[in-house]
Amino acid sequence: MNNIFKFHLTDIQNVSGQSGWKSPSNIALIKYWGKKDIQIPLNASLSFTLSNCYTDCIVKYEPLKKSSSVCEFKLFFEGKREVSFEEKLNIFFKRIAVYCPYLLDLKLTIETKNSFPHSSGIASSASAYSALSLCVMDIEKKINSKISSEYFFNKASFLSRLGSGSASRSVFGPLAIWGENDFFKKSSNFYAVKYEEKLHDNFKNFQDTVLLVDKGKKHISSTVGHSLMNDHSFSDDRLVQAHKNLTLLNDSLISGDLDTFVSVVETEALTLHAMMMTSSPYYILIKPNTLEIINEIWNFRKNTNYKVCFTLDAGANIHLLYPKENFTVVQEFISNNLSRFCQNGEFINDHVGIGPNKL
């Protein structure tokens, strides 16, 4: 339990109103895989915050006649009541109730929609939980106007983490770090922090095209995958590798070293899936077309020397990363070489963004 985020006011006036936030998804460059306690990562992660792939969330709230022991809410996703999503949100609200007890005095109506297709390989849980948590913090700010902007966003990240670990990073942009480490003194296991090193111009306006290899639901959830790290034969070695790669990636982001960036990012992506393939029970989330695209990217980079690379989340879809100055030629490469390996030829163009916006 993190006591700095506990809500201490006892005289809570009846509040009503609505809040809206647009929060982006993010793509981890240094992956976290495995966690302990409640959403505490085994290793630190570092991510690009996206821009075009986001969740809009509006929360309408009104006082209950009598306080409840659980949070009273209804969820509407793209205009339709989603009871299955509400089951997951029940777990989230139970986790955050001790930090946001005012929610037990309110009736919530939550309306969300995504700018990208559901199950498209983009971390919708990251954008959804971060957007919702920012709306919750608006309610807290209305009750206690004295909280600082830093506290507001740190607690929003903290709450987001209790829904989805990666959601903690979506609260900040253009890059965010989550998890204690030796390089970023403000880093925490409880919430993400903004990457505050001087980012080299090479990485400003970096592009991310999401290649939709498979839009189906994963047969193994990330929650299950994380748990399989507990007794993994290579877990200790992976933690050493992640620490080393974070050092290398940080150096490259500051110096502008694209070759090191490419090497580290692809190593992290492949290691993530190697850990899945060597867990017990083992499983594979990449598809044959994932490998086809990877080989096409490697051949393209070798033949042209363009600094194009890939990363993967826990799924089959590929995030193609490249500098904005190469946008036109990379789009031609995607259309001519890669789109045929995508489901229905679909891909989504995105780029590094600055973080959430209040609606």
C-alpha positions in Angstrom: 0.0 0.0 0.0 1.2 3.5 -0.9 0.1 5.9 1.8 1.0 9.1 0.0 -2.0 8.6 -2.2 -4.6 7.8 0.5 -7.4 10.3 0.6 -7.7 11.9 4.1 -10.5 14.4 3.9 -13.5 13.3 6.0 -15.9 16.2 5.2 -16.9 15.3 1.6 -19.6 17.6 0.3 -22.0 16.2 -2.2 -20.5 16.6 -5.7 -21.9 16.1 -9.1 -20.8 16.9 -12.7 -18.8 15.3 -15.4 -15.2 14.9 -16.5 -13.7 13.9 -19.8 -10.2 12.9 -20.8 -8.5 11.7 -24.0 -5.6 9.4 -23.1 -3.3 7.7 -25.6 -1.9 4.1 -25.7 1.8 3.6 -25.5 4.4 1.1 -26.8 7.1 -0.2 -24.5 10.6 -0.1 -25.9 12.1 -1.7 -22.7 9.5 -4.4 -21.8 8.4 -5.4 -18.4 7.4 -9.0 -18.1 6.5 -10.5 -14.7 5.1 -8.8 -11.7 4.7 -9.2 -7.9 2.3 -8.1 -5.3 -0.5 -6.0 -6.9 0.8 -4.7 -10.2 4.5 -4.2 -9.1 6.8 -4.8 -12.0 9.8 -7.1 -11.8 11.8 -4.7 -14.0 11.6 -1.1 -15.1 10.1 -0.3 -18.5 10.3 2.7 -20.8 7.8 3.6 -23.5 6.9 5.9 -26.3 3.5 7.6 -25.7 1.4 7.4 -28.9 -0.9 10.1 -30.3 -3.5 8.9 -32.8 -4.4 5.7 -30.8 -6.4 6.9 -27.8 -9.4 6.4 -25.6 -12.0 9.1 -25.0 -13.6 8.7 -21.5 -16.4 10.8 -20.0 -17.5 10.1 -16.4 -20.8 11.6 -15.2 -21.2 11.5 -11.5 -23.9 12.3 -8.9 -24.3 11.7 -5.2 -25.9 8.5 -3.9 -28.6 8.9 -1.2 -26.6 6.5 0.9 -23.0 5.5 0.8 -22.3 2.0 -0.8 -19.8 -0.6 0.1 -18.9 -0.9 -3.6 -18.6 1.5 -6.4 -21.9 2.0 -8.2 -21.4 2.5 -12.0 -22.5 1.6 -15.5 -20.1 1.4 -18.4 -21.0 2.2 -22.0 -18.4 1.4 -24.7 -19.0 3.2 -28.0 -22.6 3.8 -27.0 -23.4 0.2 -25.9 -23.7 -1.1 -22.3 -20.8 -3.6 -21.7 -21.4 -5.8 -18.7 -18.3 -7.9 -19.5 -16.1 -4.9 -19.2 -17.9 -3.9 -16.0 -16.7 -7.1 -14.4 -13.1 -6.1 -14.9 -13.8 -2.6 -13.7 -15.3 -4.0 -10.5 -11.9 -5.4 -9.7 -10.3 -2.0 -10.5 -12.7 0.0 -8.3 -12.2 -2.4 -5.4 -8.5 -1.8 -5.6 -8.7 2.0 -5.7 -11.5 2.4 -3.2 -9.1 2.8 -0.3 -7.4 5.7 -2.2 -10.6 7.2 -3.5 -13.3 6.6 -0.9 -15.4 9.4 -2.3 -16.3 7.1 -5.2 -18.5 5.1 -2.7 -20.7 8.1 -2.3 -21.2 8.5 -6.0 -23.1 6.9 -8.9 -21.0 6.9 -12.0 -21.9 6.7 -15.7 -18.8 5.9 -17.7 -18.8 6.4 -21.5 -15.7 5.4 -23.5 -14.7 5.0 -27.1 -11.4 4.2 -28.9 -9.9 5.8 -32.0 -8.7 2.4 -33.0 -10.3 -1.1 -33.5 -10.7 -3.2 -30.4 -8.3 -6.2 -30.3 -6.1 -4.5 -32.9 -2.9 -5.2 -31.1 -2.8 -1.7 -29.6 -2.8 -1.5 -25.8 -6.5 -0.4 -25.2 -6.2 -1.2 -21.5 -3.4 1.4 -21.2 -5.4 4.2 -22.8 -8.7 3.1 -21.2 -7.5 2.9 -17.6 -5.4 6.0 -17.8 -8.3 8.0 -19.2 -10.6 6.7 -16.5 -8.1 7.4 -13.8 -7.6 11.0 -14.9 -11.4 11.5 -14.8 -11.4 10.1 -11.2 -8.7 12.5 -10.3 -10.8 15.4 -11.7 -13.5 14.3 -9.1 -10.8 14.4 -6.4 -9.6 17.8 -7.5 -13.2 19.1 -7.3 -13.4 17.8 -3.7 -9.9 19.0 -2.8 -8.8 21.9 -5.0 -5.5 22.2 -3.1 -3.8 19.1 -4.7 -0.9 20.0 -7.0 -0.6 19.2 -10.6 2.3 16.9 -9.9 0.2 15.0 -7.3 -2.7 14.9 -9.7 -0.8 13.2 -12.5 1.3 10.9 -10.2 -1.8 9.7 -8.5 -3.6 9.2 -11.9 -0.6 7.1 -12.9 -0.8 5.2 -9.6 -4.5 4.4 -10.1 -4.0 3.5 -13.7 -1.4 0.9 -12.7 -4.0 -0.8 -10.5 -6.0 -1.4 -13.6 -3.2 -2.2 -16.1 0.5 -1.9 -15.4 1.2 -0.3 -18.8 -1.6 2.2 -18.3 0.6 4.0 -15.7 2.9 5.1 -18.6 0.1 6.6 -20.7 -0.3 9.5 -18.3 3.0 11.0 -19.4 4.6 11.8 -22.8 6.5 11.7 -25.0 8.3 9.0 -23.1 7.6 7.5 -19.7 9.4 5.2 -17.2 7.7 2.9 -14.8 9.6 0.9 -12.2 12.5 1.6 -9.9 15.9 1.7 -11.5 19.4 3.2 -11.0 19.2 5.8 -13.7 16.1 7.8 -13.0 16.0 8.9 -9.4 12.3 9.9 -9.4 11.3 6.4 -10.7 8.9 4.3 -8.8 7.3 0.9 -8.8 3.9 2.5 -7.9 3.6 5.0 -10.7 5.3 6.1 -13.9 7.3 9.3 -14.4 8.0 11.4 -17.4 11.3 10.8 -19.2 13.1 14.0 -18.4 16.5 13.5 -20.1 17.2 15.7 -23.1 15.8 13.7 -26.0 17.9 13.9 -29.2 16.2 15.4 -32.2 16.5 12.0 -34.0 13.7 10.7 -31.7 11.3 13.7 -31.8 8.3 13.0 -34.0 9.2 9.3 -34.2 6.7 7.3 -36.2 4.9 4.1 -35.2 2.9 2.2 -37.9 1.0 -0.7 -36.3 0.8 -3.6 -38.7 -2.3 -5.6 -38.0 -1.2 -9.2 -38.5 -3.9 -10.7 -36.4 -6.9 -8.9 -34.8 -8.2 -12.0 -33.0 -8.3 -12.4 -29.2 -5.1 -13.8 -27.7 -5.4 -17.4 -26.4 -3.2 -16.5 -23.4 -3.8 -13.3 -21.6 -1.0 -11.0 -20.5 -2.0 -11.5 -16.9 -1.4 -15.3 -17.2 1.8 -14.6 -19.1 3.2 -12.3 -16.4 2.5 -15.0 -13.7 4.5 -17.6 -15.6 7.6 -15.5 -14.9 7.5 -16.5 -11.3 9.2 -19.8 -11.8 10.8 -19.2 -15.1 14.2 -20.7 -15.6 15.5 -17.5 -17.3 13.8 -15.0 -15.1 17.0 -13.8 -13.3 18.9 -13.5 -16.5 16.1 -11.5 -18.1 16.2 -9.0 -15.3 19.9 -8.5 -15.8 19.4 -8.0 -19.5 16.5 -5.5 -19.0 18.7 -3.4 -16.7 21.6 -3.4 -19.3 19.2 -2.6 -22.2 17.7 0.3 -20.2 21.2 1.7 -19.9 21.9 1.3 -23.6 18.6 2.7 -24.7 18.9 5.8 -22.4 22.3 6.5 -23.8 21.0 6.3 -27.4 18.0 8.5 -26.7 20.3 11.2 -25.4 23.1 10.8 -28.1 20.8 10.1 -31.1 22.5 6.8 -31.7 19.9 5.1 -34.0 21.9 1.9 -34.5 21.9 1.2 -30.7 18.3 2.1 -30.5 17.4 -0.3 -33.3 19.4 -3.1 -31.7 18.0 -2.7 -28.2 14.4 -2.3 -29.2 14.4 -5.4 -31.4 16.3 -7.4 -28.8 13.7 -6.4 -26.2 10.8 -7.4 -28.5 12.3 -10.8 -29.3 13.2 -11.5 -25.7 9.7 -10.9 -24.6 8.4 -13.6 -26.9 11.3 -15.9 -26.1 10.3 -15.7 -22.5 6.8 -16.8 -23.5 8.1 -19.7 -25.7 10.3 -21.0 -22.8 7.8 -20.6 -19.9 6.0 -23.6 -18.4 3.5 -24.1 -20.0 5.1 -22.6 -23.1 3.1 -20.8 -25.8 3.5 -18.8 -29.0 1.6 -15.5 -29.8 3.5 -14.5 -33.0 2.1 -15.8 -36.3 3.8 -16.8 -39.5 3.1 -13.4 -41.0 4.8 -11.8 -38.0 8.0 -13.5 -39.0 7.5 -12.7 -42.7 7.3 -9.0 -41.8 10.3 -9.1 -39.5 12.4 -10.7 -42.3 11.2 -8.0 -44.8 12.2 -5.3 -42.3 15.6 -6.8 -41.8 16.2 -7.0 -45.6 14.9 -3.5 -46.2 17.2 -2.1 -43.5 20.2 -4.0 -44.9 19.6 -2.9 -48.4 18.8 0.8 -47.8 20.4 1.6 -44.4 17.2 3.3 -43.3 16.9 3.1 -39.5 13.6 1.2 -39.5 13.0 -1.3 -36.7 10.1 -3.2 -35.1 8.8 -4.0 -31.7 6.1 -6.3 -30.4 3.7 -6.3 -27.5 2.3 -9.6 -26.2 0.7 -10.5 -29.5 1.3 -11.0 -33.2 1.0 -7.4 -34.4 4.1 -5.4 -35.2 4.9 -1.8 -34.4 7.2 -0.4 -37.1 9.3 2.5 -35.7 11.1 5.0 -37.8 12.1 8.7 -38.0 9.6 11.1 -39.5 12.0 12.2 -42.2 11.7 8.7 -43.7 7.9 8.6 -43.7 7.3 8.7 -47.4 9.8 5.9 -48.3 8.6 3.7 -45.4 5.0 4.1 -46.4 5.9 2.9 -49.9 7.7 -0.1 -48.3 4.7 -0.9 -46.2 2.3 -0.7 -49.2 4.6 -2.7 -51.5 6.1 -5.2 -49.1 4.3 -5.4 -45.7 0.6 -4.8 -46.1 0.1 -8.2 -47.8 1.0 -9.8 -44.5 -1.6 -7.8 -42.6 -5.1 -9.0 -42.0 -7.2 -7.4 -44.7 -4.1 -5.3 -45.6 -4.7 -3.1 -42.5 -2.3 -0.9 -40.7 -2.5 2.2 -38.5 -0.2 5.2 -38.7 0.7 6.8 -35.4 3.5 8.8 -33.9 5.0 9.8 -30.6 2.7 12.2 -28.7 2.7 14.4 -25.7 0.3 12.6 -23.4 -3.4 13.0 -22.4 -5.6 15.9 -23.0 -8.6 17.1 -21.0 -11.8 17.0 -23.1 
